[in-house]
Amino acid sequence: MIDYTIEQCAKIGIPRSQCVVSEIYDHQKHQLVHNTKLELPVHPTTNKPILFAPKRWLRHSPWLNFETYFRDYIPKDDRYNTVTWDKPALLLFNRENFGVVDSFIKLKERTAADCAADPLFSQIPILSAKRKLHEIEKLPSGKDNNSDRKYEDAAASLLSSMLYPHLDFADTQVRTDSGTQIRDLIFYMNRDIDFLKEIEETYAVKQLVVEMKNVKALEREHVNQLYRYLSGPFGRLGVFLTRNEMPRSIRKNTIDLWSSKRVCLLPITDEDLRVMVDVFETKQRNPLDVLKRAYVKFQRECPA
């Protein structure tokens, strides 16, 4: 893979930098070689080396595969922790627990459409989603060490995949013609489910604005800022992506804003992102339901 990466970089013109690879397997000596200096492409943020994989390799991972079945469906309780999962043990388990096999196959068949690639969007896999979430959770609130920018980059990438395809064509740092306003994240809203139809009809939303705030607690100025962004195709509903739940006083401020202006401002927190990633992995629900839950909660708090 290292040779392939270097070859493709030379062919396409991708820049490389000298870096140290901690372990490389020497197939002639049949041992690991430590701390080898190589010229490889590096990640622009982490400066870690990147390896390319031929696309033809990726086509050999079937939708119904042992790795997914073993990782997600074989029980991990004390009864099975001591089992050596060789072929005979797995066949015996499958005979005794056919329902597990059957549910796995039915789920994979039901979600077979996920195999199809959208030429306009590349959704990140669950492993990458977990890494993005872990990256967000490790970041401190505030602006130290450029953490606010790192938060916005990671959160935008994660949300774009979690809410796809119902919220699509995500765009970050969208500046108005006058240049006086910059909206952090905007989605085009497809009207393919009842929830999105409802907020479009109720709040005249055609494109959804998400304001990302890497702060410990939202303040009144943040509410006023998002409110100013809502006009034209952005309707009267916006979303805060922030670290923690709204303080009680700010929550009351958003309710008062709805009472006077019929504007709906919804918070999505770190905990909500965790739930999105969980349901994205298990396929039990749509990650968009997390946003719907915030909407339902807000509606119930508003005066009749």
Summary of the structure (lengths in Angstrom):
residues: 304
radius of gyration: 23.5
end to end distance: 62.4
largest distance: 75.7
contacts: 773
relative contact order: 0.07
helix: 49%
strand: 19%
